[in-house]
């Protein structure tokens, strides 16, 4: 009868057997199908949170109504002339589609920051899922909120006199372009939300970005009336390109340059900020 002798390692001696890496630390090992499944599960979790807290939809529901009424009846007469509010609706409504994307994107950064404060993100980082899936799921749900806001904005605009001078397909193209650009902006605000310490700081930094881009653009008024230096700024402002593209898709006019510029901005923003946001998510303490 043979006897097997077990030799114990001295106390304090490290175990020579290498530890198996956690799947969450080896994101590249997670296949595409598993990644998509994780994104779907996390997106469902985020959507259920909205269902349990309907107040989180207030900005997406009421902000478009307030903005379209405010700008049409306060600035419409001054810009288009008294009694020409219908013409101004056709000008400002496509521009406000771009503005909706920025405002919804800001809420993403605030939400990410708040989730870290509650410890929700720490739990996700201990799970065997891709780090990027947590952030992408957040963007998927926020794009849904953006669609709701855009639908309400267009509904109110039609009631106020918005007319489609091209076709329904062109309208859908304008909506799709706004969604693509809005999704790219979310990466910026996710990065801000992961970088600063408080939700108030996220909002403060977001407003510093939002205000110049929104009001230094062609969203609310033609740029030809602006000083030369500001008009130059608006030419390179991505919101101006998006507003002009959506406006010409709905009202008719050349769209190629504005559309390609908008898509180029969206791609550049995503390529630069998405990897930074995922890396920051991994390392945030």
N, C-alpha and C positions, 0 to 999 in steps of 0.2 A: 504494500500500500504506500503510495507516494505522498509526500507532504509538501505543500507549497508554502514557502516562507514569505511573509509580507514584511518588507522593510519600510519602516516609517521614516519620513523625512524629519530632520531635526526641526525643533520649534523655531519659527522665524525664517525658515528656508522657503523661498518661493516655489510654487508648484511648477514643474517644468512643462506641464501640458499647456499649450497656448489656449487662451480663452477664445471661444467662438464669437465672432463679431455679431452684434445685433443687426438684424436686417434693416432697421431704420437708419443705421450708420452706413449702410452700403446701398445707397439709393439706386445705383446703376444695376443692381441685381434684380430689381423689381421690374417685371415685364410690362409691356404696354397694356395688356388686358387687365392685369392686376391694378395698374396705376389708374386706368379709367374706372375700374370698379370702386377704388378708394375715393376718387373724385366724386363719383355718383353718390356714394354713401354719405360723404361729408356735405355735399350740396343738399342732400335730403335733410340732413341734420340742421343745416342753416335755414332751410325753408321752413322746417317745423318750428324753429325758434321764432320766425316771423309770425307764424300762425298762432303761437302761444302769446305773442306780444304784438298785437295789431298796431299799437301806437308807433312802432318802428317804421310803419309805412306812411306816416303822416307827411313826411317831407316829400315822398314820391307822389302822393295824392294831391296835396294842397299847394305845394310850391309852384307847379305848372299853372294852376288856375290863378294864383295871385300874380305871378309874373306877367302872364299874357294880358290880364285885365289892367295891371298897373302900367305897363309900357304902352299899350295901345291907347288908353284913355288919358294918360298923363303926358306922354311924349309924342303920340301919334299926330295930334293936331299941330304941334310945334314943328315937326319934321316934314310931314306930308301936306300940311295945310288943314285948316279947319274944315271938317266935313269929309275929309279923305282918309278916314280911319281904315276903311276897307283896303286901300292900297298899302297902308302901313302894315296891316296884318300879314299880307303876302310878303312884305319885306322882313318883318321881325320874327315871325313864327319859325322859319327855317333856322334863323340864327339862334333862337332860344333852344332849339334841339341840341345845338352844340353846348350851350350853357348848362342844360340839364345833365349832360355827361360829366361835366366838371364838378358840379355840386354833389352828384351821387358818388363820384369817385372820392371826394373829400370824406364822406361818411365811412368809406371802407377803412381809411387810415385810422379814424377814431374808433371804429369797431375792433380792429386788430389790437390797438393799444389797450382797449378795455378788456379784451379777452385775455391778454397776458396778465393784466392786473388780477383777474379772477382765477388765474391758474389753469384756464382751459387749454391754452397752447402748450403748457408744460406737459399735460396729459397726452396731447397728440404727439409730442416729440418722443415720448416713451413707447409709442406703438410702432409695430413693424410696417410702416407705410412711408411712401416717398414724402419728403419734406415739401416739395413743390405742390403735391396734391392738396394740402391744406389751404394754400394760398389760391390755387386755381379754383377750388370749390367755392371759396369766398367770392372770387370774381364772377363765377358763373351765376350765382344767386344775385349779385349786385347788378349784373347785366339784365337779369329778369326784372329787377326793380326799375332799372332805367327804361326798359320797354314799357312798363306800366306808366311811368311818368311821361314818356313821349306820346303814348296813346292818349292820355288825358289832355296833354298840351294840344295835340292835333284836333281832338274832339272839341275843345273850347275854341280853337282857332276857326274851325269850320262854322261854329255857331256865330262867330264874330265876322264872318265874311271871307275866310280863306278859300281861294279857288285854285284848283290844280290845272295848270295850263299845259301840262305835258300828258302824263298818263299815270295810272296807278303803279305800274312797274317802276317808273322813275321815282315815285314817292317812296316805294319800298327800298329802292337803292339809296335814297337819302337817309332813310332810317337805318339801314344796314351800315352805311358809312359812319353815322353817328355812333352806333354801337361799337364798331371796331376801334374808333378813336377813343371813345370813353373807356373801353377795356384797357387800352394802353396807358391811359392816365392813371388808372387804378394802381398800377405797379409803382408809380411815383409816390402816391399817398400811402401805399402799404409800406414802402421804404421809410417814409417819414414817420409813420405810426410805430415802426419797429426801432426807430432811432431815438426819438425824443421820449421823455419820461412820462408825460401826462397827456390826457386827452385834450386839455385846454391848450397845451403847447402845440398839439397837432392842428387844432383849429386855427391858432394864431399864425402858424407857418403857412397853412393852407390859404388863409385869406391874403397873405402877402403875395402868394403866387396867383390866386384867382383874380383879385381886383385889377391889376395891370393888364392881365391877359384878356379879361372879359370886356372892360371898358376901353382898352386900347385896341379895339378890333372893329370889324365891320358888322358886328352882331346887331347893334342898335341904330347906327347911323352910317350913311355913306362916308367913306374915308376921304373923299375929295374935298370936304369942308374942313379937314383937320390941318394943323400946321405941318410944314414939310417934314420935320424930324419925326413927328408922330405918325404921319402917313407912311414914312419909310419903315417904322417899327411895325405897323399893321400889315405891311406887305409880307413880312417874315413871321408874323404871328400865326401859329398853326390854327388857332380858333377862327381867324379871318378866312383861311383857306377852307376850313370845314363849313363855315357859314356860307361862303360864296358857292361852294360846291352844292350844298343842300338847296340853296336859294335858286340856283340855275337849274337843278334837277326838277324842281317843282314849278318854277315860273318859265323855264325855257332860257337857253343861252349856252355859251361855251362852257363845258364842264371838265374837259380833259386835264388841263393844267391844275385846276383846284383839286380834282379827285386824286391825281397822282401825287401832288404835294401832301395831301392829307394822309394818304396811305404810306408815303415815305416817312412822314413824321411819326405815324403810329408804329411803324416797324422799328425806326431808330430808337424811340422811347422804350419799346419793349425789349429790344436787344440789349440796351444799356442797363435798364433798371431792374428787369426781371431777375437776372443772375445775382445782382447785388441784394435784392430783397430776399431771395432764397438763402443766400449765404448769411445774411444778417439774421434770418429766422433760425438757422442752425446754431449760430453762436450766441444769440441773445440770452442773457442771464436774468 
